[in-house]
Amino acid sequence: ETGVTQSPTHLIKTRGQQVTLRCSSQSGHNTVSWYQQALGQGPQFIFQYYREEENGRGNFPPRFSGLQFPNYSSELNVNALELDDSALYLCASSLVLAGEDEQYFGPGTRLTVT
Amino acid sequence: KNQVEQSPQSLIILEGKNCTLQCNYTVSPFSNLRWYKQDTGRGPVSLTIMTFSENTKSNGRYTATLDADTKQSSLHITASQLSDSASYICVVNSGYSTLTFGKGTMLLVSP
């Protein structure tokens, strides 16, 4: 167990709806990254938050947004869901210091858009 | 463009046999390379991490190698077990948690 938790485990939504996924970081970690993993593919970087500020973003449209809270937990929000948004969403927490930034992954949230 | 290529895409071996998975990368800058094991529908779990100066790193029956000159890495699994069935993902870190993932090798260990 990595100490990173995600909720919910599974979720089914309809195209056009909005969804919020949650992540609780490992204790002491100040950075959280979100990834989308389609079936049979490697994870794709969505964005990263460091101390409540967005600190990098992958090639995802603005309808993917996020928040990091003072306790370093995080949310991923997706608006106007599309069928292609169906995937496993992973969050990973890390403590970014010079020479130390290993990411610890949560178990993921499986999102199905119908 | 940063890329990580893994081969083979999938692999079936008999329980008890050894296997080697390959990873080639074109990522710059380079901070470290990690191998993750990902069970179906679960988050990846780190197996090994290697920096530029490290050539080999072991974790039980898993041994990773790194050739920073040719930008190649391998993961060798010894005496495979049924529980080794999973996807193995090669990930290159460019620093400050900027990761480039391979698509993974799906390993199936059959009895």
Chai-1 contact restraints between the chains, C-beta under 6 A:
chainA,res_idxA,chainB,res_idxB,connection_type,confidence,min_distance_angstrom,max_distance_angstrom,comment,restraint_id
A,T31,B,S97,contact,1.0,0.0,6.0,A-B,restraint_1
A,Q41,B,K103,contact,1.0,0.0,6.0,A-B,restraint_2
A,G42,B,I89,contact,1.0,0.0,6.0,A-B,restraint_3
A,G42,B,F101,contact,1.0,0.0,6.0,A-B,restraint_4
A,G42,B,G102,contact,1.0,0.0,6.0,A-B,restraint_5
A,G42,B,K103,contact,1.0,0.0,6.0,A-B,restraint_6
A,G42,B,G104,contact,1.0,0.0,6.0,A-B,restraint_7
A,P43,B,F101,contact,1.0,0.0,6.0,A-B,restraint_8
A,L90,B,G43,contact,1.0,0.0,6.0,A-B,restraint_9
A,S94,B,S97,contact,1.0,0.0,6.0,A-B,restraint_10
A,V96,B,Y96,contact,1.0,0.0,6.0,A-B,restraint_11
A,V96,B,S97,contact,1.0,0.0,6.0,A-B,restraint_12
A,D101,B,S97,contact,1.0,0.0,6.0,A-B,restraint_13
A,Q103,B,S97,contact,1.0,0.0,6.0,A-B,restraint_14
A,F105,B,G43,contact,1.0,0.0,6.0,A-B,restraint_15
A,F105,B,P44,contact,1.0,0.0,6.0,A-B,restraint_16
A,G106,B,G43,contact,1.0,0.0,6.0,A-B,restraint_17
A,P107,B,R42,contact,1.0,0.0,6.0,A-B,restraint_18
A,P107,B,G43,contact,1.0,0.0,6.0,A-B,restraint_19
A,G108,B,G43,contact,1.0,0.0,6.0,A-B,restraint_20
